[in-house]
Amino acid sequence: MPAIERVEVEGHIIDSLILAKVLDLIVAAGADYRVIDVEIGRTQADASRAVIDITADDEASLDPLLETLQVHGVNRTAQNDATLVASGRDGVLPEGFYSTTNLPTSVRVDGHWRPVENPEMDCGLVVADDGVRTVPMHRVRAGDLVVVGHDGVRVESVAKVRGASPFEFMASEVSSEKPKALLVAQVADRIRAAHERGAKVLTVCGPAVVHTGAAPDLARLVRDGWVDVLFAGNGFATHDMESNVLGTSLGVSVDAGLPTEHGHSNHLRVINEVRRCGSIAAAVERGYVSGGVMYECVRKPIPFVLAGSIRDDGPLPDVHADVVEAVDTMRMHVADVGVTLMLASTLHAIAVGNILPAWVETFCVDINQAVVTKLADRGSHQALGIVTDIGLFVRDLTEQLCP
Amino acid sequence: MCPPAHFGVLYEINPWMHQEVTVDLDRAQQQWDDLVRTIESAGASVEVLEPVKGLPDLVFTANAGVVNGDQFVPTRFRHRERAAEVPHDIEWFEAHGYRVDELPPDVIHEGAGDALPFGDVLVSGYRWRSDARSHAALSRLTGAPVRTVELLDDRLYHLDITFCPLDDRRAMACLAAWDRYGATVVQELVPELLELELDEALAFTANSIVIGTTVVMPHCPPRVGRRLEGWGFDVVVADVSEFLKAGGGVRCLTLALDVVLGG
């Protein structure tokens, strides 16, 4: 578990090269630092003061470094431990609970900073012997020790998260006017980089992926191993299988782009047959579904989570009709995700954005700029919006990754 | 200065001190009297602090504190053996009209032994007898910018055994006794630096005082003497061998009262 400590050093630390010396000592010890603040004295006689966060691999390497630094006038900043209050009942956080962000967060317990294992926004923080975790309101249990107030909680800035990776070209703005080929190539690079470091790639798909004819390309990405987890709703899975079984998406021929006779009921017939099979996997096994994204997910296999809503037809047997349970299931799959592609999905994109830590590189691709900005407005500041047709985007991405 | 009536090596708080070594008190008194005469003949006058029984190191007045005009910042000693000196130092300075400003209780700093002015700044050492945090506190109290130097060798435990400002352009320093950051800072600070070898510093060459153009030294290697004379200084070597038994030389036996920090 990485260990962090905030320290300060004061005096004529610039002119005396003390700051340079301290930073060199930190690096020489194999630790990392981040200068949080430097107040430079205005006149030669004024002292300067630097506040530095030191991160070491673990407590065992941090403590001797802090002892060494203390000799050079570097001291832990006065910090209080976090206030912990036991939850009084299941599913209810104590009054005044600390409400989380999706940023890297640490909590001070018994004089030591403990990193939060799974940053997620809009949760409580529960401190246990084996670590500090974010816990959504409904999952808190009576007796859980919950952080209350802001004392002893430290959040790293978004800037740090950006600076930590070569994910700099985004700056969270929507990119309707950037060269698309370049953006697609960069997304492909980030996906390759994520896989190289062992991180997963998550795609969140809306039905427009199928409507625009991008499903075969996405299926290829799944088949070739570029997608590790898939989140979607009833609609996406239904139309993906509908297009495979009946050649239409919501009754419109995917090949010809023309409505087919009685096509409006096609998706209902597909849902009905899959329900008869008992699951999507069973429908694949029986040969009812013989291609497409869901087929490749079953065959690969990769996990998928289908979350329901009140407008769903059917729904498909795999759909989690209980939305709280659906998000909990999604949470189980986001731990190692490094890159997320939000493909033409509004509600699912926002829902997934809510449960992702800020360090997950998130690309939100939609023809509608409002979708893309909405995601950032809901707190997923790390999301890069790419305004383009989803069919073209997925095809270009597939060409990059599956040449 | 404080006469050595009660001087001796009664405890060991630096690598030079060995309790089995006997101090010849008559000889110490003779050396001290000679040093006073040397200082006075160089043009300075000497004020005397009354010796106190049981405080053998009170003779080393450099460690009384930091003088800045009419301000006196008393030392906070690292070792409790010397802590009892402080009230006597404060008493003397108050009786002589000084304003006494004390360092915060959670830092240690051993006065002029670890703080020597050069130009506009105060060069201050840390590690063995003063801590690094005291430098910011000292700067706040005196208004003087501090340049911090880490002392690496416990035999050269005070700054004034490694550094001797000569005038506004020149100084002697043993850079090998310092960390490279501190050494770099002082090299930038001092236009003409006479660098001392480690063995020269260990012979207390730098523990010297300057009165006008006279440099009074416990020891002077010929090479250093030639360089100082080339710069126009007169070198006087004062025998303080009895005091070296306790790890103190000429500078340690004196505290300059005509210091105004910050230029």
Interface residues (C-beta under 8 A of the other chain):
Chain A: E10 G11 H12 I13 D15 S16 L17 I18 A20 K21 Q44 A45 A47 V71 H72 G73 V74 N75
Chain B: D120 V121 Y126 R127 D131 A132 R133 H135 A136 S139 R140 G143 A144 P145 V146 R147 T148 V149 E150 D179 Y181 G182 T184 V185 G262
